[in-house]
Every structure is written in C-alpha cells, then in structure tokens.
C-alpha cells in the first residue's frame, strides 16, 4: 500500500516525512520525490515478540512518498503541480498536510497561516485534476461509443458513469460520492481518480498547539484528521529509544504523533493485521478489513490457500489476558475457523493445510 504526502509550500510536509521515515529533510525547493518504506507500529507485535521470542519479527509497512510542495499562486507553480498528477494517481492514499504553526523564520504560503484556507485550496485542486481527467475520458468515449466494436456495451456504460462523475465534480463533490457499486468502482479503477482515494489530513501545529482542536467545518467530516508537531517529532526521531521515552514523558506525550500518523494511514486504507508465528518468524500481515480466512491464507502462500483445511485462531486480546496458549485453550478460546470466516484485527492464525 502506498501513501503520498502532498501539501503547499512551507507546510512542513517533508519534516513529517523525515520524522516518520528517519530520512534527512531534503533542501528547501527540492523537486525530488522522496520514498521510504515505513513500518506500522504495533504494540501487539512488541508483546508477542517478548512472549514467543522469535528469531525475526516483521511489522506491516506502508510505502510513503514525499512530493514537492505545491504552489498554486502562479501558472508556473500550477504547471509543476499538474506534472505530478500521474505519479499521485498511482498511490492508494492521500495525506494532505496543512500548516497551522507560526514561525517567523519560515514564511507562510500566501503570506498568512490559514489551515482551513489551505485545506480548501488543496481539495479544489484535486477536484480540478479529476475534472480534467473526466472531461478527457468523456471526449474519447463519445468518439467510440457508436462504433460497432466488442467494447461498445462497456463503452456506453462507462460514458454514462463518467458523465455522472462529471456532474458530481462540478457540484464540488468527490467522485467517491457518485460511485454507487463495486462494478462502477472497478470500471474506473485504472484511471486513478484522486477524489476516489481515502484521505488523511495532517495538521502541522506548533508546540503550543498540541492540544488545540482546529475547525475545518464540514470539509473533514468524512476524512481522518490528526495533529502533529513536525518540528517536535523530528527532534524526537533523532533521539535513542531511552531518551525519546524520557522526553515524551516530560512532555506528557503517551504516543508519538509519528506513530499516530502511520496508524491513521493504515486505518484510512481500510487495513487490519492478522498475525502468524511460522518458522521462527513473527509477522503482521496487512489485509483489507472483511477478508475471509481462505484469502488471508493466500497472502501467506498460494499453497496454503490451495490446500486450506482450517484456520486455528486465537485473538491477541485473549492470549494477553490468559498469558499463554495453553491457558487460552483451557478457557475454550482457541477456535477452528473455516474458509468463509471473516478475519479480525489481531487474530493470531495457524493455517492447517494439505497439498
């Protein structure tokens, strides 16, 4: 799964990326796309690692991209942003970084700090990018729907859908609001519409704003919003584990915002983790919420799916509560689940199979 951090100039987007990934902050004005594979923090794996003492522990990961800051104040900046659209369309999640911090040393975009305005501008530009793509697609389909080809029925159906999407965007609504069925979603999936993707809003605040609730109106009603002090998180990332824990305790921070950031992305993508302990490796497997046991088995290995018999399952919370697998079994909490069992977040699964 891949997430793209996008934001306006001087939003602190690259500082957040650095804090999350451990990479160096790129120089101001850099036009290079940065990429890093970021582990998803999971306290369950930390606990299980102490319990099972595996040779290897593998966390779920998210592929994060840090794109150059956008500047829509002039045509040159707009053109530069449009050139990035093809790259953005390949990701699964958009992280919109908006600035709320004040810092005289970092001139704000459009000369004022206004997170609600910046968020609205980013949303508008995303809508316009999709409107351009829809218009191009409609023009192409209109030229071919009357041709007696094998794809004619499909082309007619897609044209009707694209016209519906166009109406939604022109009403300033995301494409996701107009897609009604899974068949419609599949029909346009390859186009990579931006407003069809889940969104996380990361509000970059100052150290004196950590407990401040910012109001974006109705614009964030359907998206996850997190606050993060990029400067502080970057400083925390430079410390060793012991010093970091001590510093966080002094500040009254229970969990780093960088950790909350990655978990918010994971959740927005609709992902959960099931866990396995096989051949000395403890591993978290990221899967879509609602996946059945048979398909989860295929994530581990195609042979396991092909020869699936049962999924021996223990809930992590039960193992932690009772303290051992033996005690869990004695309490009748170990389950043998079939192919259609819907895997739950934190399930520890041992797949029984025969090939």
C-alpha positions in Angstrom: 0.0 0.0 0.0 1.3 3.4 -0.9 0.6 6.9 0.6 1.5 10.2 -0.9 2.2 13.3 1.3 1.1 16.4 -0.5 0.9 19.9 0.7 1.5 23.6 -0.1 4.9 25.2 0.2 6.3 25.6 3.7 3.7 23.3 5.2 6.3 21.1 7.0 5.4 18.1 4.9 9.0 17.0 4.4 9.7 17.4 8.1 6.8 15.0 8.9 8.2 12.6 6.3 11.6 12.8 7.8 10.2 12.2 11.3 8.2 9.1 10.2 10.9 7.6 7.9 14.2 8.6 9.5 15.3 10.2 6.3 17.1 13.5 6.0 15.0 16.6 5.3 15.5 17.5 1.7 16.8 21.0 0.9 14.2 23.8 0.5 13.0 24.0 -3.0 13.8 20.4 -3.8 11.8 18.9 -6.7 12.8 15.3 -6.0 10.2 12.8 -4.9 11.3 11.1 -1.7 10.2 7.5 -1.0 10.5 5.3 2.1 9.1 2.0 3.4 7.7 2.8 6.9 6.9 0.1 9.5 3.5 0.3 11.1 3.9 0.5 14.9 2.1 -2.4 16.6 2.2 -2.9 20.3 0.8 -6.3 19.9 3.9 -7.4 18.0 6.0 -5.9 20.7 4.2 -8.0 23.3 4.2 -11.2 21.2 7.9 -10.8 20.4 8.6 -11.0 24.2 6.2 -14.0 24.5 7.3 -16.1 21.6 10.9 -14.9 21.4 11.1 -15.4 17.6 14.3 -15.2 15.5 12.6 -12.5 13.4 9.8 -10.0 13.9 8.3 -8.4 10.7 5.9 -5.5 11.0 3.4 -4.4 8.4 4.7 -1.5 6.3 3.4 1.4 4.3 5.2 2.9 1.3 5.3 6.7 1.8 6.1 9.3 -0.9 7.0 12.9 -0.2 6.1 15.0 -3.1 7.5 18.6 -3.8 5.4 21.3 -2.2 2.7 22.8 -4.3 2.4 26.5 -5.2 -0.8 27.4 -6.9 -0.2 31.2 -6.7 1.0 31.4 -10.3 0.8 29.4 -13.6 4.3 28.1 -13.3 3.5 26.5 -10.0 0.2 25.1 -11.3 2.0 23.5 -14.2 4.6 22.0 -11.9 1.8 20.5 -9.8 0.0 19.1 -12.8 3.1 17.2 -13.8 2.9 15.3 -10.6 -0.7 14.1 -11.1 0.3 11.0 -12.9 2.6 10.0 -10.0 -0.1 10.8 -7.4 -2.7 8.7 -9.3 -0.7 5.5 -8.6 -1.0 5.7 -4.8 -3.7 4.3 -2.6 -4.0 7.1 0.0 -3.6 10.9 0.0 -2.2 12.6 3.1 -3.0 16.4 2.9 -0.5 18.3 5.1 -1.7 21.8 6.1 0.2 24.3 8.2 -1.1 25.7 11.5 2.2 26.7 13.1 3.6 30.2 13.3 7.3 30.7 12.7 8.9 34.0 11.5 11.8 32.0 10.1 9.5 30.1 7.8 7.5 32.4 5.5 3.9 31.0 5.2 2.2 30.3 1.9 0.3 33.3 0.6 1.9 35.3 3.5 -0.6 34.1 6.1 -1.1 31.0 8.2 -4.6 29.7 7.4 -5.1 25.9 7.6 -8.7 25.9 6.6 -8.0 28.0 3.5 -5.0 25.8 2.6 -7.1 22.6 3.0 -9.8 24.1 0.8 -7.3 25.0 -1.8 -5.8 21.5 -1.9 -9.3 20.0 -2.2 -10.2 22.3 -5.0 -7.1 21.5 -7.0 -7.6 17.7 -6.5 -11.2 18.1 -7.8 -10.0 20.1 -10.8 -7.4 17.4 -11.6 -10.2 14.9 -11.7 -12.5 17.1 -13.7 -9.8 17.4 -16.4 -9.4 13.6 -16.5 -13.1 13.1 -16.6 -13.5 15.5 -19.5 -10.7 13.9 -21.5 -12.2 10.4 -20.9 -15.7 11.6 -21.9 -14.4 13.1 -25.1 -12.6 9.9 -26.0 -15.7 7.7 -25.2 -18.0 9.9 -27.2 -15.9 9.2 -30.3 -16.0 5.5 -29.9 -19.4 4.6 -28.5 -21.1 4.5 -31.9 -18.5 2.2 -33.4 -19.7 -1.4 -33.7 -16.9 -3.0 -31.6 -16.8 -5.7 -29.0 -16.3 -3.0 -26.3 -19.3 -0.9 -27.4 -21.6 -2.0 -24.5 -18.8 -1.4 -22.0 -18.0 2.0 -23.6 -21.6 3.1 -23.3 -21.9 2.1 -19.7 -18.6 3.9 -18.9 -19.7 7.0 -20.7 -22.9 7.2 -18.6 -20.8 6.8 -15.5 -18.2 9.4 -16.5 -21.0 11.9 -17.2 -22.4 11.2 -13.7 -18.9 11.7 -12.2 -18.6 15.0 -14.1 -21.8 16.2 -12.5 -20.6 15.3 -9.1 -17.3 17.2 -9.5 -19.0 20.3 -11.0 -21.1 20.3 -7.8 -17.8 20.3 -5.9 -18.3 16.7 -4.6 -15.7 14.0 -4.7 -16.0 11.2 -7.2 -16.4 8.7 -4.4 -19.9 10.3 -3.7 -21.1 9.3 -7.1 -19.8 5.8 -7.3 -22.6 3.5 -6.2 -21.5 0.0 -6.8 -18.4 -2.1 -6.8 -18.8 -2.7 -10.6 -18.7 1.1 -11.1 -15.6 1.3 -9.0 -13.9 -1.5 -11.0 -14.8 0.3 -14.2 -12.8 3.4 -13.4 -10.2 1.9 -11.0 -7.4 2.0 -13.6 -7.8 5.8 -14.1 -6.6 6.6 -10.6 -9.1 9.4 -9.8 -7.7 11.4 -6.8 -11.1 12.0 -5.1 -11.8 8.3 -5.2 -8.9 7.7 -2.8 -9.1 7.8 1.0 -7.7 11.0 2.6 -5.9 11.7 5.9 -5.5 15.4 6.9 -2.3 16.0 8.9 -2.4 19.4 10.6 1.2 20.6 11.3 0.9 22.6 14.6 3.4 24.4 16.9 4.5 23.0 20.2 2.0 25.3 22.0 -0.9 23.9 19.9 -0.6 20.2 20.7 -4.0 20.2 22.5 -5.7 22.6 20.2 -8.7 21.5 18.1 -8.9 23.2 14.8 -12.2 23.6 12.9 -12.3 22.8 9.2 -16.0 23.0 9.0 -17.8 20.2 7.1 -14.8 19.7 4.8 -13.3 17.0 7.0 -16.5 15.2 8.0 -15.5 12.1 6.1 -11.8 12.1 6.5 -9.4 11.3 9.3 -7.7 14.4 10.9 -4.6 14.2 13.0 -2.5 16.9 14.6 1.3 16.6 14.5 4.1 19.0 15.5 6.6 18.1 12.8 9.4 20.1 14.4 9.0 18.2 17.7 8.5 14.8 16.1 11.7 15.4 14.0 13.6 16.1 17.2 12.2 13.0 18.9 13.2 10.9 15.9 16.8 11.9 16.4 17.0 10.5 20.0 17.7 7.0 21.1 14.8 5.0 22.4 15.5 5.7 26.1 16.0 9.4 25.7 12.9 9.6 23.5 10.7 7.9 26.1 12.1 10.2 28.8 11.5 13.3 26.7 8.0 12.2 25.8 7.2 11.5 29.5 8.4 15.0 30.4 6.1 16.5 27.7 3.1 14.3 28.8 3.0 12.6 25.3 1.8 9.0 25.6 2.3 8.1 21.9 4.4 9.8 19.3 2.4 11.7 16.7 4.6 9.9 14.1 3.1 6.6 15.4 -0.4 8.0 15.2 0.3 9.3 11.7 1.3 5.9 10.3 -1.6 4.1 12.1 -4.1 6.7 10.8 -2.9 6.0 7.3 -3.2 2.2 7.9 -6.8 2.7 9.2 -7.8 5.0 6.4 -6.7 2.4 3.9 -9.2 0.0 5.4 -6.4 -2.3 6.6 -6.2 -4.7 9.6 -3.4 -7.1 10.6 -3.6 -10.8 11.3 -0.5 -12.3 12.9 1.4 -15.6 12.3 4.3 -17.3 14.0 5.9 -19.6 11.5 9.4 -21.0 11.2 10.8 -18.7 13.9 9.2 -15.5 12.3 6.5 -13.5 14.0 4.8 -11.4 11.3 1.9 -9.0 10.8 0.1 -9.4 7.5 -1.8 -6.3 6.2 -5.1 -7.2 4.6 -8.3 -5.4 3.8 -11.0 -5.4 6.5 -13.6 -8.0 5.7 -11.2 -10.6 4.2 -12.1 -14.2 4.6 -9.7 -16.9 6.0 -9.2 -18.6 2.7 -8.0 -15.4 1.0 -5.9 -14.5 4.1 -4.2 -17.9 3.7 -3.3 -16.9 0.2 -1.5 -13.8 1.4 0.9 -16.1 3.4 1.4 -18.6 0.5 -0.6 -19.8 -2.5 -0.1 -23.4 -1.5 -1.7 -22.7 1.9 -4.8 -21.3 0.1 -4.9 -24.2 -2.3 -4.7 -26.9 0.4 -6.7 -24.9 3.1 -8.3 -27.1 5.8 -8.9 -24.9 8.8 -7.6 -21.7 10.4 -6.6 -22.3 14.1 -7.2 -18.9 15.6 -6.5 -17.1 18.8 -7.5 -13.5 19.5 -4.5 -11.5 20.6 -6.5 -10.0 23.5 -7.3 -13.5 24.8 -3.7 -14.5 24.7 -2.6 -11.4 26.5 -5.4 -11.8 29.1 -4.8 -15.5 29.8 -1.0 -15.3 29.5 -0.3 -18.5 27.4 -1.6 -20.5 24.6 -2.2 -23.4 27.0 -4.4 -21.2 29.2 -6.3 -19.9 26.2 -7.1 -23.5 25.1 -8.1 -24.4 28.6 -10.5 -21.5 28.6 -12.0 -22.7 25.3 -10.9 -19.6 23.5 -9.0 -21.3 20.7 -11.1 -21.6 17.5 -11.0 -23.7 14.3 -12.4 -21.5 11.6 -13.4 -22.4 8.0 -12.8 -20.8 4.7 -15.5 -18.1 5.0 -14.5 -16.9 8.5 -14.0 -13.1 8.4 -10.6 -12.4 9.8 -10.5 -10.0 12.7 -7.8 -7.4 13.5 -5.2 -9.0 15.9 -6.1 -12.7 15.1 -3.2 -15.0 15.6 -3.7 -17.7 13.0 -2.1 -21.0 12.3 -3.3 -22.3 9.0 -3.8 -26.0 8.6 -3.4 -27.2 5.0 -2.5 -30.1 2.9 -1.1 -30.1 -0.6 
